[in-house]
Amino acid sequence: MTSTYELVSRIPAYMVEILSTRILGKPADYRRLAEELSEETRLRSILDELTERQLTLLLDLYELGGSIPWDVLTAVHLAGHDELREDLSVLGARGVVFQGGLSGRDPIILIPSLYPLLEEVRRRHLAGVNEIAWTEPRRASIRGHVALLNALRISRIRCRSGMEPFKRGWQFLEERLGPLPDCERVYWELVELGCIEEKEGVLSVSPEAAREFAAEGDARYPVWRFIRSCRIYPGLDHKVFTLMGDRALQMDYLVRSLKNFIISRNPDEVGAQDVVRGLIGQWIDLGIMQSDRANRWLKFTEPVYPALKTGRVEISLQAYCEEVVVQPNMEVLVPGEFDPVDLLDLGEIADILRTDVVSIYQITKRSISRALRRGWDAGKIGAFLERVSRHELPDNVSKTIRGWVLAHTEARILRGTFLVLADAGGALPRGLDEVLPGVYRVPENREDEVLASLAKNDVIVRGTTPSWEGGQGATWGTMVPVKLTQKKQWKEARKEGIFPFGMVTPLPYGAKGEGVFEKALLDGRSVVIFYPRQGYGEIQVKKISPVYLFRKGGIPFVEAFCEDTGEGEMFDITKIRAMLLNC
């Protein structure tokens, strides 16, 4: 419902005068009733007179969108259904909460005119971020992700369909990554980001995506994880964003609102509050949120709110420790706070042995071969190690690397057809025709085979299109919270109308329903009933005074004087849809 008038217009015409008399103490038409129900002074007075429990209920209705299925509301208030009906009846009598239908289990609808005032109440749970003493924000590290990418480079790990590594592959990663927590989670995150790909059943690193991840991951990864953690409950990220904004929010209010949101999407959700607290803890660990010292308030950390608002993540420069230790035994000791891009580059020229507080890499002939194929040369490798090393590079390390580089023969592919190899030795694959001295024709469809054979013999081939060139960057996806579209208006509400909660209730089944009319007969009291119009199927309202109760063919009937027609009529009690209370 977008306005109070639209809400009121769905009250059946035959009920407008009756309900306006009940709520306002005087009869009114549609327009006058809508104006009276929307009057701000009256609404503020109602809010001031409510109990804390009733005000919390109104806030729940507001946060849930103002039109809530009955099963959702009872799931939110699982422990107190009697209290819930009691509070809703009080609010219905004030004309601020309605129900859409006559079944007693219809959607609950909050009057739209109350929205601005409830927004004011919600703001009581907000505060300026500068008014609170905050704890130091945490920072998520992508070091483990880069280490896993480096581990994949040094072994041909085979995988099943769906990129699931075989058992030996998992064992290898766990051995190299040591105490890295959640190795499988990190692996599948890299797969989802496009940093790991599969080629002919073997896992490989996607260079472009990996480099983008290393360069931007410190800023993008936490936001990506936040959006990703909310996918199971579509719209949850947008709910968090709109609730908190750029201000501080009370943690208890955030927990309750998110718990209700999750239940509204799945009323059968078990432990929704524990789920929410777990998510909030994860967001704090990721550096998405920041708590105060008393753990009562939360806010988005400095760069996060603008990123969620615009979808553009600011990549800020951070100070990293760039002092590794290159030892004479060719081992490289890497501190925990090391630039992710440099760590990724180190993985091209050295093999990861183990990751820990201080990680260990080993420069080997094999790792230097890998680097040469990736476009490195002796000068570039030496310059890189000298830049990141705390001490002067050991002389034996420099000489060993130069020796390994010189041990490689170079060849060149011309137009993907001719191979130029000055000193073939034993490196030349069989079956190639020498068309000129040192120039060989590469048969069609055999280029990959030839290149693989040359690589085994330490031949670096130039002129091919490197496998690492081109390709896509990391697939971060949308970095803006997704707003969930509100559900359409309830069909039942349009069919039977809208009524203030608690004023119109279904007639109890069986003997209890008959007892209502027996009591009205003994008390000499009138009853307002909702009864189908014969031959039309429409509901009509009749105010009747019971005269006699009887059964015919096992069906209970009430004979009554109808005050609307001034005549005596008989009504099938089983067909009475509902009744108006307190006549």
N, C-alpha and C positions, 0 to 999 in steps of 0.2 A: 504494500500500500504506500503510495507516494504522498498522500495527504489525508487529513482527518475527514474532509468532506467525502473523499472517495471511500473511506472506511464506512462512514455513516450511510452513504448511499446504498450500501449492500445490506442494510437492515431491512427486512420485509416491510412493506408499506403499512400492513396491518399492525405492526409492532412499534412504529415510531412514537406514536402518542403515548402508548403504555410505558415504553422504556424511558422516554424523556421525563415522564411524570415520576418514575422511580428514581432516576438519577438526579434530576434538577428540581424536583418538587413541583413541576408545572409542565403542561403539555407544550410541545413544540414541533414544528415541521423539520424536514431534513436540514435546511440551511441554518435555521436558528439552533438546532441541536449541535451541529458541527461548530458553530461559532462559540456556543457556551462551553462545549467540551475543550475548545482550543484556548480559552481565555487564560492568559499567563498567570495572572494573580491567583486564580483558582487552582491552577496546577501547582504553583509554588507552595500554596497552603497545604495541598494534599501531600506533597513530598515532605514538608516539615512535620506532618503528623504521623508519618509512617514509622514503623519499628525498623531497627537496623536490618533485621532479617527480610522484611518486605522491600526495603530499599535495595538490598543485595539482589533480590529476585528481579526487580526491575532492571538493574544493571546487567544481570544475566540475559534477560530478554533483549535488551538493547545490543549487547555484544554479539548475540546470536543472530542478529539481523532483523528483529522485530516481528517475525512470523515464523513460529517454531512448531514442528510436529509434536504431538503429545508424547509420543514414545521417546523423543529426544529429551524433552523437558523432564520426564520422570527418570530417565537415565542419568541426567545431570544431578537431580535431587533424589538419588537412589535411596537414601536413608530416611526420608521423611515425606512420604506421599500424602499423609493426612494433613500435615502442616502445609504442604504445597497447595492442596485444594483450599484449605482455610485461607491462606494468604491471597490466592488468586481470586477467591470469592470476595474478599474485602476490596481488592483492587478493582474487581468487576463492578461492585456496587458504587465505586467512585467514578466509573466510566473511563478508566484508563487501560483496562485489559479486556479484550474480547475473545470469543471463541468462534471458529468458523464452521458452524453446523449444529446438529442436534443430537449427535451420538454420545456426547460426553467424553469422547476421546479425539476431539477435533483439534486442528492447529490453534495455538494460542497467538493472539495478535496484539501487539503493543500500539497504542494510539500514537500516530506520527507526531502530533503536536508536542509530545513529551521528549522527543529526541534532543532538541537543543538544551533543555534543562538537564537531561541525563548526561549530556556531553560536559556540562559544567561540573556535575558530580564526579564524573570520571577524572576530570582535571585535578581533583583533590588528591589523586593518587600519583600525580606527576610533580616534578620539581625541576628547577634549573640545575644544569650539570655543575655549575660553579658553586652551588650551595652545599655540596657534599664532598667529604674527603674520600678519595678513591684509592683503591689498591693499584699497584703497578700492573699495567695490562700485560697479558701473556702473549707470546708470539709462537705461532705454529712453525715448525721447521720442516723443510722439504729435503733435508740432508739424507734421510733414509731412502727417499724416492730416487735421488740421484745415485746413491750407492747401489741400489738395485739395478738401475740402468747400466752402471759400470760392470756389475756382476754378469749381466746378460751378454756383454760384449766378449767375454773371455771363454765362453762355452757354448756349444751348439745344443741348446736345450730343446728337445722335441716336445710337441704338444699334441693333444687330441683336438678334435673339432671343437670350436668354441674357445680355443686358445687356453685350454686347461693343461698345464704342464704335467708330465708323468711324474710318478713318485720320486724318481731319481733327480728330476729337475728341481722339485721342491727341496729335497735334501741338500742339493748343491747350493741353492740360494740361502738356505738357513745356515749352512756352514760358513759361507762367505760373509753373510750379513750379521752373524753373531747374535747379539741381544736386541736386534731391531724388533720392536713390538709390532704385532699385527702384520707380519710379512705378507700374508695372503691379501689382506685389505689393501696394503700399499701396491701390491702387484696389480690387483683388479682396478684400482683407481688409475694407474698408469695406462692400462688397457683402455679404459673408458675415455681417457684424455687423448688417446691416439699416439702415445709415446712408445707403445710396444705394438709390433705388428707381426704377422705370421707369413713366412715365405716357404712354401713347399714343406710345411709341417715343422719348421724350425722357427723359434722365436728370435726376433731381431729388434734392434732399437731403431725407431724412426727419427733420424737425426734432426730434421727441422723442428718437429714437435718437441723433442727432448731439449733442444737448445732454447726454444721459446719458453718451455716449462721452467728450465733452470734460471733464465733471465727474469721472468715475470712471476714465477710461482710464489715467492714470498708475499707478494701483494694479492695475487689472484686466487691462490689456492684456498685460503680461509673463506673467502666469499663463495667460491665454488662449492666448498664443503657445506656451508650454511644452506645454500639453495638446494643442494643435493639431499641434505638430511631431512628436508621438508617435503620431498617428492611423494613420500608414502601418504601424506595428507595434503592433497592439492589445495593451494591457497594459504597454507600455514605460514609460509615465509612472508606473504603480503600482510597477513594478520599481525605478525610480530612487528613488521615495519610500520604499519599504521598505528598500532598501539603505542609504540615507544617513540617513534619519530626522532627528533634531535634533542629530546629531554630525558631526564631520569624518571624511571617508573618503579613503583614498589614491586618487589619480587613476588609477594603473595598475590597481588592483583594480576600480574602477568601469568603466573602459574594457573590461577583459577580460569582466566579468560582462555588460555590455550587448551586447558583440559576440557572446557566446555566446547571449544571449537572442534576438537578431535572427536568428542562424543557426538556432536551434531553431524559429523560425517559418517560415524559408525557407532550407533547406540550400543552395540554389543562389545565395544572395546573394553578390554579388561586392563585395569591398572593404568588408566589414562594419565593420572596425576604423576605416577612414577615415570611414565614415558616422558612427560614434559620436563620433570626435574632432571632426567638423564640428558635430554636435549640441551637444556640450559647449561648444564655442567660441560657438555661438549663445546658449546658456543664460547664459553668462557675460556676453555683450554685452547681453542683455536684463535683467540684474540678477537673474536667478533664482538663479544660483550665484555664489560668491565663491571665489577661489583664494588660496593663500598666496603669499608672496614668492618662494619657490623653485619654485612651480608643481607641487608634489607632492601637495597636499591640496585638497579641495573641501568646501564646505558650502553649504546653502541660506542665502540672505540673510535678514535679520531677519524681514520680514513674510511670507515665502513659505511656510515650513514650516507655520505655523498656518493659512494660507489653504488649502493643499493638504489639511490634516488635517480641516478643518471645512467647507470649501467656501464660507466667508464671508471676503471680502476686506475688510480694514480700510482705509477711505479716510482717510488722514492728511493734515493740512494741510501744504502745502509753501510755502516762501518763493519767490515769483516776482518777477522784475523787472517792475514795472508802469509803467515810465517810457518811454513812446513819445514821439516828436518829431512834432508836428503843424506842418508848414511852411506859410508863407503861400501857396504854390502849390497848396495842398489835398492835398499828399502827406503820408502818415503813415509814419514810419520805425519799424519794430517790432523790438525786440531778440530774440535767440534764446530767452532764458529769459523767456517771457511766458506769463501764465496762459492755458491752453487755452480756458477758458470766455470770457474777455475777447477772445481771438483769434477765437473763433467769432462773438461779438457784433460785433466790428469788421468781420467779413466781411458783416454785414447792412447796414452803413451806408457801406461803402467797397469799392471793387473792388480785388482783388489784382492787382498788376502783375508782381511777381517775388518769389520767396522765396529767401533766402540767409541768411548769418550775420545780416544785418540785412535784413528783408523790407520791401518797399515796397507800400503801399496808396494808392489815390487816391480821394478823396471827389468824387463827381460828382453831377449832377442825377439821373441814372439810379439811382445807388446810394441817394440820398435817397428817391426814389420807392419803391424796393424796401423801404426801412426803414419808410416810412409804411404800406405795405400790411401790414407785419409787426407793426404796433401801436406803432411808435415815434412820437414827436412832437418838435417842436423842443426843448422843455425836456429831454426824456430824452436826446436825442442830445448836446446841449451838456453836460449833467451827466456823461455817460459820458466824453466826450473830455477834459473838465477833470480828471476823476478819474485817468485813465491817463496824462495828458500830463506830461512832465517840466517844461515851462515853461508860462507863462500862454498860454492859447489865443489865437492871433493874431486881432485884431479883425476883419480882413477875412474870415476863415474863419467866424466866428460870424454875421456879417451875410449872407454868401453862403448859408449853410445856411438861415437864417431866410427869405431871399428865395425859395429853392427850395421851401421848405415852403409859403409863402404863395401860390406860383404854382399850387398844386394846389387843385382844386375838390373839395368833399366831397359825396357823395350817400349815400342810405340806402335799403336794401331793407327793406320791411315785409312780414313773413310770407312772404318769398320770392316775392311777387306784384306788389307796388307799389314803384315806384322814386320816391323823393323827391329832386328835383334843383332847388335854388333858382335857380341861374344856369346854364341849359343851354348857352347860347352855341352853339359848334359841336361840343360834346362829345356831344350826344344822338344815339344810334343811330337809324337810320331804322326806320320801321314800328311805333313805339310810339304808343298812343292816350293822349292827355292826358285824364284823367277829372276832374281838378280842377287849378287853377292850380299848376304845379310838381309834380304827381303823375301818374305815367305807369303804365299797366298793362304788366307784363312778360309776353309770351305764354308759354304753356306750352312747356317744353323749349328755351327760348331764353335762359335765365338766363346760362349760361356764355358765350354769344356776346355778350350785352349787356355783361357784366362785362369781357370782353376788349377790346371796343370802347372802353369808358370808360377802361380802363387806358392805352390808347394816347394818350388825350387828357388825361392827368394828373389823372384823377378818382379820388379815394380813396373806395371804397364801404364804408360801415359797415353792420352788421346781417346780413351773410352769415356763414356758419360758416367761419372761416378754415381754409385747407388745412393749416395747421401744428398746429391743435388736435387733440387725440386722438392716435391712433396708438400704436404700441408702442415701448418703449425698445429699447436695443441688445440683440441676441440673443447674449449671451455663452455660452449653453449651460452644461453642467456644468463646474464648476471643481474637481471632485474626481477624482483619478486613477482610472481604470477597472481593476478587478481582473479578470484573465482567468481564466475557469473552466478548471480542469485537465481534461485529457483523461481519458476513461474507461480502465479497465484493459484491457490488451491481450488480445484474444481468443485469440491464439496461445499466450499464457502459460497460459490456462485449459485449452487443449486438450492441450498436450503437457507442461505442467509447468514448474517453475522449477528451475534448477540453478546451483551456483556457477560463475562464469565460468571457462572454460578447462579444467574437469575433464571436461566432456562436449563432444566436438567432432564435427562431421559427418565421415563417412567420405569420403576423397578419391574423386573419380570416376575411372573407367577403370583403367588399369594401376597407378596409385598406390594405389588401394584394394586391389587384389589383392596388391600388394607388402607391405601391412601384415600380411596373414595369412601370406605366404611367410616374412617375417622372424620372426613369432611361431612358425611351425613349425620353422624352423632353430634358434631360440633356446630352443625348448621352453617357451615362455611362454604363459600364459593371456591371453585377451582378453575384456573385458566389452562386449557389444554390445546395442544397442537394436533390437529386431526386431518387426515387426507380428505379432500373434497371429492365426493362420489362422482366417478366418471371422468375426472380430470387428472387425478394423481397429484394435484397440488396440495400444499399444506395450508390450512386455515386455522385461525385462532378463535376459540369459543370460550366464553366465560359461562360456566354452568354451575348449578346448585344440585347436587345429587338428591334424588328422591327415593330410588329403589335399586337394589342390586340383585341380579339373578343370573342363572346359567341356562344356555340353550345349546344342546348338542355338545356339552362340555366346554363351551366358549363363554367367558364371563362378559356380561353386559352391565352398563349402568344406565338407568333411566333418569333423566335430569331435566330441569328447567333451564333453557338457554336464555340468558339475559340479553343476548344480541338479537335474537329473533322474536323473543317473547313467547316462545312455544315450547312444549315438551318434546324432547327428542331422545332416541336411544343410541348409545355409542358402544362399539365393540372395544373393550378395554385393550385387547391385544394389538389394535391398530393405532392406539394413541402413541405418537412419536415422542412427545415430551410434554413438560408442564412448567408453568411459571410459578415460582415459589413465592411464599408469603403474601398470598392474596388477602 
